[in-house]
Amino acid sequence: MMRDASILLPTRPQEALPDLLAQAQRSLLQNDPLRALRYAQRAEHLARRSDSRPQWARAQLLWGIGCLQLEQPEIAVLVLTGALATYRFLGDPDGEWYTLRLIARGWELMHDLEQAELTRRAAAALELSDGAKGLEAWPDLPEA
């Protein structure tokens, strides 16, 4: 018997979304990317359904980081490209910068160093907010 996935979702998705995002990030920091993917994918689904673009981008970002940690760069680049588009739509250069850095890491893992360098240059060309300036990497950026 197949079960409808929607019965597993809370009746108020906007209330569960911050918790799912926090759980995904916590799982990544605890080096548990499989668990992080489950939380991030559920969060992405809820954010898309509730039309919460900032949380949608964040969920895609966490999903992409999990894929990078699992050495699935093809999926990571695909998911992170969605996050990048959303951050651009929102006018969030810090989110764009971070996402581009992650995408560059994905290209590196796929051994496409030319594309990785082009992506890093695109990130370097962005104007960051005062809070983001001086950061070489955000805490959950996978190591090179």
C-alpha positions as CSV (number, residue, x, y, z in Angstrom):
1,M,0.0,0.0,0.0
2,M,1.4,3.4,-1.0
3,R,1.1,6.2,1.4
4,D,0.5,9.8,0.4
5,A,3.6,11.8,1.5
6,S,1.5,14.8,2.4
7,I,0.1,13.0,5.4
8,L,3.6,13.1,6.9
9,L,3.7,16.9,6.7
10,P,2.4,19.1,9.4
11,T,-0.8,21.1,8.9
12,R,1.1,24.4,9.3
13,P,4.3,24.0,7.2
14,Q,5.6,27.5,8.0
15,E,5.9,26.4,11.7
16,A,7.9,23.3,10.9
17,L,10.2,24.9,8.3
18,P,12.6,26.7,10.6
19,D,13.0,23.5,12.7
20,L,13.7,21.4,9.6
21,L,16.3,23.9,8.4
22,A,17.9,24.0,11.8
23,Q,18.0,20.2,12.0
24,A,19.5,20.0,8.5
25,Q,22.3,22.5,9.4
26,R,22.9,20.8,12.8
27,S,23.2,17.4,11.0
28,L,25.7,18.9,8.6
29,L,27.8,20.3,11.4
30,Q,27.7,16.8,13.1
31,N,29.0,15.3,9.8
32,D,25.7,13.4,9.1
33,P,24.9,14.4,5.5
34,L,22.3,11.6,5.0
35,R,20.2,12.9,7.8
36,A,20.8,16.5,6.7
37,L,19.5,15.6,3.2
38,R,16.3,14.2,4.6
39,Y,15.7,17.4,6.6
40,A,16.8,19.7,3.8
41,Q,14.6,17.9,1.2
42,R,11.6,18.1,3.5
43,A,12.3,21.8,4.2
44,E,12.7,22.5,0.4
45,H,9.3,20.9,-0.3
46,L,7.6,22.8,2.5
47,A,9.2,26.1,1.5
48,R,8.2,25.7,-2.1
49,R,4.6,24.9,-1.0
50,S,4.5,27.9,1.3
51,D,6.1,30.2,-1.2
52,S,8.9,31.2,1.3
53,R,11.7,32.1,-1.1
54,P,14.4,32.8,1.5
55,Q,13.8,29.5,3.2
56,W,13.5,27.7,-0.1
57,A,17.0,29.0,-1.1
58,R,18.3,28.0,2.3
59,A,16.9,24.5,2.0
60,Q,18.4,24.1,-1.4
61,L,21.7,25.4,-0.1
62,L,21.8,22.9,2.8
63,W,20.7,20.1,0.4
64,G,23.6,21.0,-1.9
65,I,26.1,21.0,1.0
66,G,24.9,17.6,2.0
67,C,25.4,16.3,-1.6
68,L,28.9,17.8,-1.6
69,Q,29.7,16.0,1.7
70,L,28.4,12.8,0.1
71,E,30.6,13.4,-2.9
72,Q,27.6,13.8,-5.3
73,P,28.8,16.9,-7.0
74,E,26.5,16.5,-10.1
75,I,23.4,16.7,-7.8
76,A,24.9,19.4,-5.7
77,V,25.6,21.7,-8.6
78,L,22.0,21.1,-9.9
79,V,20.4,21.9,-6.6
80,L,22.7,24.8,-5.8
81,T,22.0,26.4,-9.1
82,G,18.3,26.6,-8.0
83,A,19.5,28.3,-4.7
84,L,21.6,30.7,-6.7
85,A,18.7,31.7,-8.9
86,T,16.6,32.3,-5.8
87,Y,19.3,34.4,-4.1
88,R,19.6,36.4,-7.3
89,F,15.8,36.9,-7.4
90,L,15.9,38.0,-3.8
91,G,18.8,40.4,-4.4
92,D,20.9,38.7,-1.7
93,P,24.6,39.0,-2.8
94,D,25.9,37.2,0.3
95,G,23.7,34.2,-0.5
96,E,24.9,34.4,-4.2
97,W,28.5,34.5,-3.1
98,Y,28.3,31.6,-0.8
99,T,26.3,29.5,-3.3
100,L,28.8,30.3,-6.1
101,R,31.6,29.1,-3.8
102,L,29.8,25.8,-3.2
103,I,29.1,25.4,-6.9
104,A,32.8,26.0,-7.6
105,R,33.6,23.2,-5.1
106,G,31.2,20.9,-7.0
107,W,33.0,21.7,-10.2
108,E,36.3,20.8,-8.5
109,L,35.0,17.5,-7.4
110,M,34.0,16.8,-11.0
111,H,37.5,17.7,-12.1
112,D,36.4,20.7,-14.1
113,L,38.9,23.1,-12.8
114,E,38.2,25.7,-15.6
115,Q,34.5,25.9,-14.7
116,A,35.4,26.0,-11.0
117,E,37.7,29.0,-11.5
118,L,35.1,30.8,-13.6
119,T,32.6,30.3,-10.8
120,R,35.0,31.5,-8.2
121,R,35.6,34.6,-10.2
122,A,31.9,35.3,-10.4
123,A,31.7,35.0,-6.6
124,A,34.7,37.3,-6.2
125,A,33.0,40.0,-8.4
126,L,30.0,40.3,-6.0
127,E,29.7,43.1,-3.6
128,L,29.2,41.6,-0.1
129,S,27.4,43.2,2.8
130,D,29.5,44.5,5.7
131,G,28.7,41.5,7.8
132,A,30.1,39.1,5.2
133,K,33.2,41.0,4.2
134,G,36.4,39.3,5.3
135,L,35.0,35.8,5.5
136,E,37.2,33.3,3.6
137,A,34.5,30.7,4.1
138,W,31.3,30.2,6.0
139,P,31.4,27.6,8.7
140,D,29.6,24.9,6.8
141,L,31.6,25.3,3.5
142,P,33.1,21.9,2.7
143,E,36.9,21.8,2.8
144,A,38.8,21.7,-0.4
